[in-house]
């Protein structure tokens, strides 16, 4: 009986120790407008070409697209669509 508990403990210990992974949140781009379709967000286009419009801004996450205009007492803050993508 004790051997069964010990084996169950060891199995659960070794099974869970390999389940954690860590990923960095690098290489994110941001667009503060709407896209014509989802394909505009994922197509690859060389910089400066006509297909590269709209221009994506490189950001670090966590990121807030209205962090500054939300606290501006002299203007409205942006409430429209925004997109993020990783490259």
N, C-alpha and C positions, 0 to 999 in steps of 0.2 A: 504494500500500500504506500509506504514512504517512497519507494522507488518510483512509483507512478507519479506522485506529486513532484518529485525532483525532476523527472523527465519532462513533465508538462511545463514546469517553471523554466527549465533550460530551453525547451523548444520555443516558448513564448518570448524569452529574452533574446535569443538569436534571431528570431523571425522579425521582431520589431526594430532591432538595432540597424538593419539595412534599409529601412523604409523611408528614412529622411534624406532629402536632397536639398541643396541650396542653389538658387539661381539669382543672378544679378539682373537688375532692371536697367540695362543700358540700351542705348541706340533707339531712342523713341523720337518720333516726329509728331507735330501737332498742326492742325489746320483749324482756324477759327472762322469757318463758313460751312456751307453745305456742299455736298458733292452731287454731281449729276446722277451718279449711280455708284454702287459698291466697287465696280471695276476701276473707277478712277482712283480709288484708294490703294489698289494692289498692283496696278500695272507698273512695269519698269520703264522709265524713260530717262534718257541722258539729260543731264543738267543743261539748261539753256535752250532745249528744243521746245517746239510748240506743244508737244504732248506732256511736257513737264508742268504745265499750268494746271492746277493751282500750285503755288509754291508752299512747301511744307517747312515749318520752323523746327529746328532741332531743340529738344527740351530734355530735362532730367526729371524723372518721376521720383516722388510724387510732385504733381504739377496742378495748378489751378488756373483755368483760363480766364477767370474774372477776379483774380486776387486784388488787382489794383483799382479797377473801375468800380468794384462793389463798394469801396470805401470812399469814393470821390463824391463829395457833396454837391458838385457843380454839374454833374452829368449822370445819365442813366447807365446802368450796368448792362452788359451784354447778356441776353437771354435766348440766344439762338443756338443752332446746332454747332457742334465741335467734334472733331475726329482726332483720334490718336492711332498711330501705327508704329510698328517696329520694323527695322530694316536690318 
